[in-house]
């Protein structure tokens, strides 16, 4: 897509068309990412070993931790890049991209070092039982070795989307997933590496995708350029990157922490419950990633038009986007409700795991009704550059709502109470996000009206003061 076509799509194309054109490719790419996750689960499930299947669930917070750190750049820098492009400030966009890439590299090295040093206590903290521990340890060790390509790949796709380059980000995702799909059976079964082979395939898939992103930027095809000379210490770039990125990262940090809490609370219910919950969570990614795709597709549109001070178009993007995601959520709830057991059976032949997974899925699926609008509202607030509101939402969903509900509902309703905590917290978070979003829009609209209101001139003031006594005299007459 040429620069003119990109800016035309962001600024003036019909809203529905713009959302679909920006979001559908991202959604397709996210589905590729879902496949990325499900492929590992599928091949691990083929080993008919509930311990390795449980380990695949136990180690999920590690991947989420890496994504959380990368989110500082993938959300913070991307949000600022979109707004800079909306203001026609390409130089600041170049500096933000280059600085963000440098930040992500430094953070990746730090995560890898800390993860490898404290790996053993970390695995215990994740809630691994004695039987699951060795499998979780071997998978985690490989993942931490591959921290840099995993984090840079995740950030790279979002940074490309921030300039409207949707298809290149999708191509990178597809390259990574296809690589993973090919390598999974080779390493898991061909080299008899089991779950460790799945980790190796995952890391190599990320290396392949990152290689494509590096090629795309170095080829000069991108609208925003990444160069060492653009790496900057400008306060505005760092404050915007971390001001928006940290709240978004905090959300994923808390999500990772919440999953650790959930796994530990689920452990007394047995390995089958933990394994079934793990399969159900991976299946829930289908809906979650669809909504993430719409939110990611809308974010550059919102950021660009917010930067261009086109508030009516911003409102239209939000409204249409929420209607689309709500409709998709209702359809997905119906599909998951009808085919719950069959969906779990795809990934494991173990009857006990299928039974537990179906229970989990038929409760978690109610989140689909609210998750799309919630994600769209949250990413819109991030696109506005509202750091405090983003921080509140990030803390609220997992920290203020979900984790307390895990303890409260599990104590009252046992395993099912543990599961209902997710959809209940998602519904409450949506209400909070809507309140914050409406408040921000009203303040912006009020400020816009005041800015456009004509200021009375001194001549106008004189005519008013002159006419008033005349009227008084006439009244007295």
Steps between C-alpha positions, in 0.01 A plus 500: 500500500646840400531788744208688339274196515594435862422855610180507292380179665574640847352844444215495249389150391149391614527392863365147456730443203798642691435281804460185291803576285717567805352230723424197281863440402599540865226259607622249241851550631375452854334177390839396377627588848220288652611215279850563634373433854262218413757310294723452807200387705388264222834323464562490877151351542587228248748361755203402724686631803293716736817617678654652188161644403472655848856634465399675177240688705729563796768673292256733316577788742863498379392575144258760635780657704711546188204645314432736790853642488487532120162675532675805645635560151233329287225713656675808636725577204237387246239734650735798478611409145136503380438841659823641353397384154157659551680830571728448194803480731689218327831585663363439850345176375841384371665584831226324698527181294879485527503585869223249572693224323809579709295500820341163414844349431636617835196374688525164321858448616396586857201260498715217364767547768256526791291208371794262469645597839174453690348224286463231770310709758295651219377158383398417858316832523307416181326219691673199344446176692785254549390297197462806274816684615763340267288562190427860598868559577631373165243700300566819700878470463474499121249788501727722708794422269283630215375812680643753252339367178171436683476856634632678190268299275198592713590869505592507131155402376323769702751768402437424133123523554543842664583644155217312327729228358262219590590236241875495572422439868271214401759349267747496788247323722429244230869428445544441872198275531574289193855451628360391837247261344772333293754475782266388782458134393865483393633602842224346717482159330784480246769598752295357790533826697140515624387835641858634475478455123185713497694781670786476248252516211329803655825693538613417144161611368551837670851524352358446151228765545745751645732439205223610264429818699870591497508447123188716450639795694849477347356479146362854535138396435371627833352848545684543832874428501713326762864610516763517773541876444130550583532348848422794724500601863223755446283522809176511300572170322596318821212641701245413231644150452510414869199713599269301273703180478536432873123502572446263205789281619368509855176349374691203358720477809190474715351252252808285539480532878130419495565186296762392755246554780234313302732204432594476866135514608411235237785265599302330785234400245751275320720488190200430276334824610820697438551333160135551399516863605816543293335364184189715557711814548682434172165460323380826652789664314292461184255763621752701696733537203212594268416785736867590534515517121210744481644707785847502341349591163298786647777640719703662215177639354403652833851629572541656155162678507541603863836651408331674204225629737225322302275410795184405302697236309651372826152455649377322190795257509428416866126451446524280191791302645306420816192390306714265288680341796180457703334314212803275456502429875139384501564263206811354663316439827241293315764296313705427812189412701382243244835341413693529830582129547582449133741793500688368805511149346702634206797553731485200730344151502498484883133485619568666836679794338220535240235512773686761705588708194137510381388635839765772485414597143125532560568749779787697348304548175272761662794741495454522123193723548707778657863436408491663154355837605722495810819454296391763249429753777835427666708532183310819407600657831860390432481654151387828660822499703308509830756338728309530830177352362699221332674428829171480688353256245815290505491465877123456517439202272741258665610662826184665632242260356627163377749393769270590794210326323713186458536467877145613580312280252726195545440511877123507445451285187825296474630423148205654313533814709864518394388496137217754530747760629615566140172597329381695807822706514485560124147640526593735786810617311291581193276727708803683640658534154182649354469752784861612448465513121181709507658737753809553283293561186277753679801693632660505156177613335454778758856622451452491122181709521667756727796525266275566199273752680566862380652730763313836525708791370543828684267662247226249583541576870467872431176459303346294777588755769371782277167338418412404855442855632280579197277208582484611861395850398227362276377282781479795732303693240 
